[in-house]
Amino acid sequence: FAGVGNFSISLPNGFVEVAQVLDFESMYRATGNRADLCYYNLTVIAMDQGTPSLQAIAYFKIGILDGDDLGPTFVYGSCISSTEPYGPTCIRARYVSNLQPGNSQYIHYFHRLWYFTPYPADTNNPNGNVEIIAQDRDTLDSNITCRIAQTLPSGFEQYFSVSTVQIGQTKQYRCVVTYSPVNNVPLNRNTF
């Protein structure tokens, strides 16, 4: 990759400096996921003010390492996606699921919520369910942990728990949500 625009030379000391944020992930994808090809080539020319002007040329190869730990993103086909420079990510991922207690107004049993309806719905399968999948966005392969930050309406966080399960050897993790009564007191749907 050419380094023009990404690097500058500060004067009068002559240091080569980074001029803008370097994006390892984009470079990594462009090289077919080959970290050994993630580098910039620079040609620096030094010229004197004589007549005739004389010059010297130096060549630099600057390797780029993955040091910008990017946060995870949720993954489903119909998500509203951004076009960040680091690759697409779901904006405000939203899922809906229903607990079905039957005819009772109370939900008494433990219930694992495996599938959710994404929002916005997939136009090819508007009633289709998805699993909640989070994915690491960079090559650092950091583990992901899912947790419940809040419920709407608020105050029901203690009724739900989340476990995180890695999907094989991939960078994707399944967030498994489980409902259970608190202190053997079931959730009353009239409280919503």
Phi and psi in degrees as a GROMACS rama.xvg file:
@    title "Ramachandran Plot"
@    xaxis  label "Phi"
@    yaxis  label "Psi"
@TYPE xy
-78.1252  139.148  ALA-2
-93.5032  3.12533  GLY-3
-60.6486  128.708  VAL-4
92.7934  -25.478  GLY-5
-90.8012  -20.1612  ASN-6
-132.223  156.332  PHE-7
-141.679  165.763  SER-8
-114.296  121.271  ILE-9
-82.6787  136.938  SER-10
-110.425  145.233  LEU-11
-92.3607  -2.02297  PRO-12
-77.4702  -21.6442  ASN-13
81.1295  18.5113  GLY-14
-74.7991  138.128  PHE-15
-83.0691  124.208  VAL-16
-124.228  153.771  GLU-17
-74.4432  127.048  VAL-18
-96.6069  -19.708  ALA-19
-155.184  169.422  GLN-20
-62.261  132.046  VAL-21
-96.3627  134.533  LEU-22
-108.553  97.8026  ASP-23
-62.928  -43.4877  PHE-24
-60.5034  -42.9042  GLU-25
-63.8882  -42.2042  SER-26
-64.5145  -41.864  MET-27
-61.2589  -45.2022  TYR-28
-65.0146  -41.1442  ARG-29
-64.7878  -25.0944  ALA-30
-95.1832  12.9583  THR-31
71.4577  35.6919  GLY-32
63.6146  40.005  ASN-33
-114.042  104.585  ARG-34
-63.8439  -27.8  ALA-35
-68.9983  -14.2992  ASP-36
-101.733  8.06836  LEU-37
-90.7637  83.6799  CYS-38
-152.821  162.1  TYR-39
-112.624  143.569  TYR-40
-103.993  128.054  ASN-41
-120.659  139.542  LEU-42
-116.4  119.437  THR-43
-112.107  129.958  VAL-44
-113.926  128.561  ILE-45
-107.214  129.207  ALA-46
-125.608  142.447  MET-47
-93.7931  173.147  ASP-48
-98.8543  15.219  GLN-49
-73.9626  174.357  GLY-50
-125.241  110.437  THR-51
-74.7981  156.91  PRO-52
-73.2077  132.47  SER-53
-109.524  154.094  LEU-54
-140.805  159.296  GLN-55
-129.001  147.783  ALA-56
-121.272  136.305  ILE-57
-128.582  144.328  ALA-58
-114.783  134.968  TYR-59
-124.039  140.098  PHE-60
-119.538  114.797  LYS-61
-111.224  109.489  ILE-62
-75.584  142.51  GLY-63
-111.543  126.547  ILE-64
-104.023  156.83  LEU-65
-83.4491  94.5235  ASP-66
-119.499  -0.245491  GLY-67
-101.626  88.3662  ASP-68
-65.3444  108.797  ASP-69
-87.667  146.781  LEU-70
-72.2687  165.48  GLY-71
-74.7283  169.124  PRO-72
-136.067  154.521  THR-73
-84.9182  150.32  PHE-74
-126.869  117.035  VAL-75
-160.595  149.611  TYR-76
-59.5804  -32.9755  GLY-77
-99.1469  12.5909  SER-78
-67.0119  153.839  CYS-79
-78.2364  117.919  ILE-80
-107.799  140.206  SER-81
-88.4773  166.94  SER-82
-118.263  55.5223  THR-83
-62.484  158.432  GLU-84
-65.049  -18.7577  PRO-85
-92.9418  11.0809  TYR-86
108.396  161.436  GLY-87
-67.1107  147.687  PRO-88
-144.989  145.88  THR-89
-69.9524  132.426  CYS-90
-96.5129  127.199  ILE-91
48.6951  56.7497  ARG-92
-55.793  137.419  ALA-93
-140.886  135.099  ARG-94
-131.591  151.472  TYR-95
-130.425  138.421  VAL-96
-144.167  158.922  SER-97
-124.298  136.62  ASN-98
-90.4219  133.246  LEU-99
-114.635  92.3411  GLN-100
-82.357  3.08241  PRO-101
83.7498  -141.775  GLY-102
-86.0099  -10.8877  ASN-103
-77.5051  150.958  SER-104
-82.6542  -7.3487  GLN-105
-107.986  144.68  TYR-106
-103.817  106.206  ILE-107
-94.6992  -22.1994  HIS-108
-105.038  162.69  TYR-109
-75.4188  138.942  PHE-110
-144.264  122.579  HIS-111
-92.1338  125.198  ARG-112
-95.0558  96.0658  LEU-113
-84.4834  -38.1249  TRP-114
-121.211  144.425  TYR-115
-133.071  156.851  PHE-116
-94.2617  125.206  THR-117
-77.7144  157.063  PRO-118
-127.331  126.982  TYR-119
-70.0459  155.025  PRO-120
-67.0527  152.849  ALA-121
-68.8497  121.067  ASP-122
-64.0809  -26.1631  THR-123
-79.542  -20.2412  ASN-124
-150.001  72.3612  ASN-125
-62.0985  -23.7377  PRO-126
-102.174  8.36083  ASN-127
-74.27  145.675  GLY-128
-98.1129  155.338  ASN-129
-134.144  161.525  VAL-130
-90.7587  157.509  GLU-131
-83.5455  112.906  ILE-132
-119.966  127.99  ILE-133
-113.128  145.604  ALA-134
-134.429  137.831  GLN-135
-69.9563  137.506  ASP-136
-96.7261  3.93981  ARG-137
-134.836  -175.031  ASP-138
-93.0978  5.95762  THR-139
-75.8628  -12.9835  LEU-140
53.057  51.0747  ASP-141
-76.8316  144.467  SER-142
-69.4568  149.542  ASN-143
-112.501  139.932  ILE-144
-122.789  129.224  THR-145
-96.6051  144.782  CYS-146
-151.057  161.4  ARG-147
-92.021  119.5  ILE-148
-88.5749  -37.3259  ALA-149
-163.641  162.412  GLN-150
-121.496  154.575  THR-151
-122.912  115.937  LEU-152
-67.0938  160.986  PRO-153
-73.9699  162.463  SER-154
95.8278  2.27929  GLY-155
-109.303  11.1843  PHE-156
-56.5511  -36.3675  GLU-157
-68.793  -13.317  GLN-158
-83.7448  -9.6412  TYR-159
-127.41  147.508  PHE-160
-135.401  160.232  SER-161
-130.934  133.469  VAL-162
-113.59  151.826  SER-163
-115.418  127.532  THR-164
-126.907  121.692  VAL-165
-69.8408  140.662  GLN-166
-92.6454  98.2861  ILE-167
59.2925  -137.758  GLY-168
-102.472  24.046  GLN-169
-88.1203  -179.821  THR-170
-92.5208  11.5568  LYS-171
-104.226  146.133  GLN-172
-131.035  137.215  TYR-173
-91.8569  128.983  ARG-174
-98.3025  108.504  CYS-175
-98.9291  115.724  VAL-176
-96.2183  133.69  VAL-177
-126.032  136.271  THR-178
-99.4098  140.467  TYR-179
-151.89  145.016  SER-180
-60.7731  148.748  PRO-181
-97.4853  123.317  VAL-182
51.8527  38.773  ASN-183
61.1144  17.7943  ASN-184
-101.416  116.293  VAL-185
-71.9583  160.554  PRO-186
-73.4619  128.042  LEU-187
-98.679  116.636  ASN-188
-66.4712  -17.4037  ARG-189
-73.5499  -11.0997  ASN-190
-82.0092  -7.77033  THR-191
